[in-house]
Amino acid sequence: MSDNLPSIRANDAERPDPRMLAWLQEINDLWDAVGLAPKQIVKRAADKKLEGINPSSVSRYLHGVLVPVNRTFVDLLLEEKAQITGEPVAAETRERYYRLNRDALEVKRSRNQPHGPQIRQAYDKRDKAEADLRESETKVARLEHELAELQETLVQIQQEHHAAAQAQAAKLEREITELRAKLRRAEQDLDRAKARAEASAKEVDDLLNRLNLASPETDERNVAAHELNLPYGKPFDVATIIETLRKIGLDGYAEDVAGRVAEAVEVTYALGVARLLQVLREFDANDQAAILARRAAPDVDVTDAGGVAYLLEQLRTTGDDILAKTLAERAVPEVEVVEISNLFGIANLLKALDHPDTRPLAYDLVARVVRQSPIAEPYQAATLIHTVRALNAPGWTQLLAERATADVDVTNTEGVTKLLQQLRGIGDETLITSLVERAAPRVHVHHSGHRQQFLAQLRELGRHDLADALDRRATKPLTPTDPDNPAGAFGSPA
C-alpha cells in the first residue's frame, strides 16, 4: 500500500467478516495500482464534480470504517487505473468490484445499526428487498444464459441429418419451452422485487430525512425523554453512536458521550477499541483517547491480527509509540496464525509492524506464519509473500514461497495467477515450473477472464505446451460430471 496511507483494516465488526476482508483487500490493491495520494484523488473527484469523496472518506473507505454506498469511488479508481495502463476496464472486472462493494455494504448494514428499532426495521426491510432483487436478477441472468446455450445447441443439432439428432432436438425444444416459461415468471418476480426495493429504500430515506429535519432542541428533549440506552460496554457501538449523533445534529450529546466513555467501555476486542480511538481523535477528545489507549495496550485481546494492526496504527497516530510497542510485543507470540480467515489480517499486522521499533517482531511473526499457518488458498499466499518481500526478508520469503507452491489449491485460477506473479518476482525458476505444471491441468477454466490472465502468464514464461493444453480443455464439450463444468450439462436446473 502507498506510504501515505495506513494499512488495510477490516473494522466493520468486533470479528471481521470474510466479505469485508475481501472488499478491503481488493479496493486497497486497486488503490495501490492507481498510486495517487488522497489529495490527488480528491482533486480528480472534484474535477469530475463527484460528491462524497474527500480525504476523510477516502481513508475510511480504505480502512472499512465506511463502505461507499454508491459506485462513484470504485468507478473513479477504475478509470484512473485504465488511464495508467492504457487498457479499458473489462465489464467483468467492474462487476466484480461492484459485487464486493455490495457484499461489504450488507455486512456494514447488518451489524451496526444503532439508530433504534424503527430505523433498524426499515434497514432490514430494505436489505431484504435488495437481496430479493439481486436474487431475481441472478435468476433471470442464469435463465437467459441457459436459454441461449440451449438454442445454440439446438441449431447445431438441427444441422445434423440423422434420427438420433432429431430426437435430441425435440427434447431440447421441450426444454427451451419450459425455460422460456420459467424466464417469464422470473422476469415478473424481478419487476416485483424492483418495486419492493425502491419502496423500501424510499422508506429509509424518508425516515432519516424526518430525523435530520427535526430541530436540535426537539431532538435533545426526545433523547432525554426516551433515556437512550447507550451500550457503553462495546467500544465499536459507542463509536458508531457518537458518529450518528453528530450526523443527525446532536453535537452536544455526542460531545457528552465522547467525554465520558474511556473508563466505561470494554477493552477486549482490538478492532472496536481502535475504531473508538479514531472517533475520539476526530472529535478532539484527546484526553479520553489517551485514557483508552493506556487501558487497552496491556489488556486487549491480541488474537485477531487485523484488529491489532488497526489498533497499532491508531496508537502511533496519537504518538503512543511505547504503548504500540507494548501491544506488538504481546501480540506477536499470541496472535492467531492457524485460522485461514485471519491470514489477510496477518498480512496487515506485518505491515503495521514494519516500523523501526517493531521490525524484529515482524520477523518473529513471519517465522510463526511459515511454520504454523495453513497455506492452502493461493490468493492469501500471494498476499503474504508480497508482504514478507516488502519486509526485506528473503530467507523467509523463500520458505513461504516453497510451502505455497507445494500446498495451495491450484483450482483457483485467479489466485494461482496472483501467486505465480509473486514467484516470478522472487525469480525462482524451480518453484515457477513446479507451480505451473501442477496448476495448468487443474485450474478451473469456466471464468474466461481469469483463464486468459493465467494463459498470458504461461505464454510469457514460454510454456506454450501448457497454454495450448489449457485452451483445448477450455473448448472441449462438457459433461454433467466434468469438474470444469460449474453447472452441469446445459446449465444448472432452475
N, C-alpha and C positions, 0 to 999 in steps of 0.2 A: 504494500500500500504506500501511497505517497508519504514523504516525510512530514508534510504539513497537515496530515490527518491522523487521528488516533486509529488504533486497531479496531477491527470489526467487533461489535458487541451484540449479542443476542439478548437484549434486555427487555423482552416483552412479557416475561413471567418469571417467577422465582426459579422454575426449572425450564430451560429453553426448549421450545417446541422444534422438532426437526424441520418443519416447514419454514419457520422463521430463520433457522440456521441456513437453509438452502437459499432463501431470498437474500440474506445478508452476504453470503459467500459470492453469489452471482453479481449483485449490484456493486460490491466492492471490487470484484475483478474487473467489471466494466469501468468503474471509476479509475482504477489503475491504468487500464488500457487507454483511456482518454488523456490522463496525465496532466490535468489542469488543476490549479489551485481553486479553493472555494470562491474566492472573489472573482476569478476569471469566469467560472461557470455561471455565477450570479449575473455578471455583466452580459454574458451571452443570452441569458434568460430575459434580462431587461431589454436588450436589443430586439428580441423577438416578441416583446410585450407579453411574456408569460408570467402569470401570477403565482404566488405561493412558494417561490424559490429565493431564499436568502441565506446568508452564511449560517444562521442558526438552524434553519430547516434542513440544509444540506448535511450538517453534522449529525442531526438527529436521524435523518434517513439512513445514513451510513452506519449508525450505531443501533438502529432498531428501536430507538425511543419513539420515533414516529414512523409510520408507513404511509407513503404517498397514496392519497385517496383517488387520484386520477392518474392518467398515463403521461402527464406532461414531463415529469422528471426523467422517466425512463426514455421517452422519445427524444428528449434533448440530448441525453448521453449517447444514445444510439446514433443520432445524427452527427454528433461530434466525432464519434469513432469512425463513422463512414467517411467523413471528410479527411480523417487522418490516413485511413487505409486506402481510400480511393475506390472502395467496393461498396455497393448498395447493401442495405440491411435486408437479409433474407426474411421472408414472411414468417417462416417457422421460428427463426431466432426471435423476432419481435413478439410473436405469440408466446414463446417460452417465458420471456421476461414478464409479459402480462399475466401469465398463469401464476408465476412465482409471486408477483405482486398481490394478486387476488388471494392466494393462499395465506400470505403474511397478514393481509387485512383481516381475514377470517380469524386468525389466531389473536390479533390485537383486539378485535371487537368482542370475541367470545370470552376473553379473560379479564378485561379491565374496563368495566362499566360502573363507575361509582356514582352515576347520576341519579340513582334511586330507581325504585321498581317501575315507575311509569316509563322512563326513558329506556331502561333495560328491556322492558317488554316490547317497546317499539323497535329497538335494535334487533332483538331476537326475531321479531316478525319479519323485519326487512331482510335479515340474513337468511331466514328460511326461504323467503320469496326469491332472493338472489340465487340460493342453492338450487331451488326448483328450476329457475330459469336456465342456469348452466347445465343442469341435467337434461332439460328439454333440448337445449342447443346441441349438446353432445349426442343425444339420441337421434336428432334429425340429421346431423352431420354423418353419423355412422350409417344410418339407413340410406342416405343419399349415396354414400361411398359403396355400400353393399349393392345397391341397385345398379350403379354404374358398372361395377365389376361383373354382375350377372348379365347385364345387357351386352357387355363386351364379349363375355364368354359365349353368349347365345349367338352372336354374329359369327364368331369363329366356328362354332359347331354347325350352324346352318350352311356354311360354305362346304362342309363335308357331305359326300353323297353316298351314305350307306345307312342301313336301318338303325344301327346302334346309335349313330349320331342323331337321327331323327327322334328316337326315343328320349335321349338325353335332352334334346332341345325342347321337347314337350314338357319334360319335368322342370326345366329351367323356366319355361314360360309360366308354369303354375307358381313357381317360387317368386317370380317377378310380380305377378298379380298380387300375391299375398304381401310382398314387401311394399308395393305401392299403397295398399290399404293401410298397412302399418305406418307408412310415411305420412299419409294424410292425417291419421289420428295423432301422430307425434307433432305435426305442424299445428294442429288445433291446440294440443297441450302447450306448445311453445307460445302461441298467441295469448293463451290464458295466463301462463307464467309471466310473460312480459307485463301484462296488465297488473297482476298482483305485485310484481317487483316495483313498478312505477308508483302504485298506490302506497306501498309500504315505505318507499323512500320519501315520498311527499309527507307521509305521516310523521316520520322522524324529523324532517326539515321544519315542518310547522311547529312541532313541539319545541325544538331548540330555539326557533325564532321567538316563540312566546316567552321563553325564559330570558333570552337576550334583550327583549323589548321591555321587560318589567323594570320599574325604576329601582335604583340601588337601595333606596330607603325601604321600599316594599320587600325587596329580596332579603335585606338584613333582618327585618321583622319576621319574615317567613322562616328563615333559617333558625332564629331564636325560638320561634313558636313551636317548630317541629322538633327541636332539640336533636339536631343532626348527630347521628351516632357514628363518630369517626373511629375507624379501626386502627388506633394508634399502635397496635402490636405489629402491623405489617408495613414496613417502610415503602414498599412499592405502591401499596394502596394510598398511603399518605402523600407520596409524591404526586400521584395522579389526582388526588383531591385538591392539592394546592394549585396545580395547573388548571383544573376545571373551575375552581372558584375565581381564578383570575380571568379565565375565558368568559365567564358569564357576568363579569363586572364586580365581583365581591372582593376587591383587592384588600380591603380592611380585614375581612375574615381570613383571607389567605395569609396575610401577614401575621395574624394572631396564631394560626396553626403552625406556620413556619417557625415562629418564635418560641415554641414550647414542645417540639417533638423529639429532640435529640436524646433526652433522658428517658423517653417513654417507649420508643419503638424497640422491637426486637432487633438483634444484630446477628441473626442466624444465617440468612442467605446473602451471599456477597452481591448478587445481582440487584436485589432490592435496595440494599444499603448504598450501592454505587449510584443507582438511579436517584435516590433521595438526596445524596450528596450533590449531585449535579443540579437538581432543582433548587436546593438551598443556596448554592453559589449563585445561580441565576437570579435568585430573589434577594441577594446580598445579605442573607442570614449567615454570615461567615462564622460568627461565634458558635451557632448551632452546628454548622458543618464541622468545625474543629472538635466539638464535643463528640459528635457522632463518629468522626474518624478515629479518635482516641479510644472509643469504646469498641469499635469494630475490628481494628487491626489485630489485636491479640485473641479475639474470641469468635470471629465469624467462621462459619463452616467453609473449609477450603477444598472440598472435593469437586466442586463444579468449576472446571477450568475457565469457561467463558466468563462466569461471574467474577472470578478472582482477577482475570485480566482486566475487565472493565473497572473493578474497584482499584486496582493498581494505578490505572490511568487517572482516575479521579483523585487519588491521594497525591500523585505527582503534580496534577494541575493546581492543587491547593498548596504546593510547596512542601508537603509532608514526606520528604524522601526517607526519613528514618522510619516512619510508620510503614511506608511502602516496602522497605527492605525487610521489616519485621514480618509483614504479611507474606512476602515472597519466600522467606526462609521457612515459614510454616507450611506454605502451600506445596512447594516442590516435592517433599517426601510423601505428602498425603493426598495430593490431587488424584482423582480417578483417571487411570490411563487404560483400563481394560474395557470399559463400556464404549462400544463403537460410536454411539451418538455423541460422545464427548470429544471426539478427535478433532473436529473443527475448532472447538473451544481450546484444545491443547495448542493448536497452531496459533491461535490468538494470544494465548498465555506466553508462548515462546517469543512472540513479537513484543509483548509488554515487558518481558524480562531482558530484552536486548537493550540494556542500559548499563552504563559503567559500573554502577553499584551492584547489579544483579546478574551480569552476564555469566559469571561462573555458575550461578544457579540454573541458568538456561541450559548449559551443557549437562548439568546433573539431570535435568528433566528429560533432555534428549536421550540420555542413557537409559532412563526408565522406559521411555516410549519404545526404543529399539528392542529392549529385552522383553517387555511385557505386553505391549499393545497389539491387538489383532489387526493385521494389515491385510484386510480382505477386500475393501472397497477401493477401486483404483482411483477415483476422484479424490477421496480423502488422502490416499497415499501420495498422490501428486502434490496436494496442498502441503502436506507435512514435509516432503522432500524440498519443495520450494522454500519453505520457511527455514529449514535447517541449513540449506545452502546459504541463505541470507545471513545466518549467524557465523559464516566462515568456519564451518566445522566439517572439513572434507572427509575425515575418517568416519564420523557418524553418518554423514550423508551417504557414503558408500555402503555402509552396513544397512541403512534403511532402504536404499535402492535394491540391494540384493534380496532382502526379505520381501519387498513389494513385488519384485519380478517373479519370485517363486510362488508367492501365496495369493496374489489378488485374483478376484473373479474376473476372468477375461471375456465374459459375455457382454459386459457393459461397454459398448463401443465408444461412447463419448469419454468415459473415464479412462479407458485404455489409451485413447489418443492423448489425453492430458498427461498421463503417466509417461507415455513414450516421448513426449516433448521434454519432460524433465530429464529422462535418461539421456536424451540427445544433448541436453545442456551439460550434463556431467561428462559425457563423451566416452562412456564405457561401451565399446562395441560388442563385447560379450553379452552384457545384460540386454542391450538393444536387440541383438539377434535372438536371444532366448525368449524375450517377450513377444516379438512379432511372430516367431514360429509357433509359439504356444497360443497366441491370440487369434491369428488370421483364420484358422479353421473353425473357430468357436464364436467369434463375436456375432452379435445379432445384426442382421442385415436389413430389417424391415424399416428402419429410420434412414431415409436416403441421405439427409444432411449429415448425420453422424458417420454414416458409411463413407461418404465422399471425403470427409475430413481424414478418416483413417486411411483410405486409399491414397490420398495425397501424401501422407507420411510414408507409406510403403514405397511409393514411386520415387520420392525424394531420396530414400535410402537405397534405391536401385533394386528393390525386391519386386520386380515386375512379375515374377513367378507367383508370389503370394497375392499380389494385387489382381492378376488375371484370374486366379482360382476363386478369389472372393467375388469378383464380378460375375463369374459363372454361377456361383452359388446364389447370388442375389437375383439372377434372372431365371433360375430353374423353376418349373411348376411346383407349387407347394401342395402337400397333402395335409389332411386334418391333423395328423400326428407329427408333422415336421416341426422340429424345435425352432426353425426360423420363421414359422407361421404364428404370429401373435394372436390370431383369431380363429384358426381353423379354415377349412375349405370354404371359399366364397364368403368369408367374413363370419363373425360370431353371430349366434342366434339373437333375435331381438329379446 
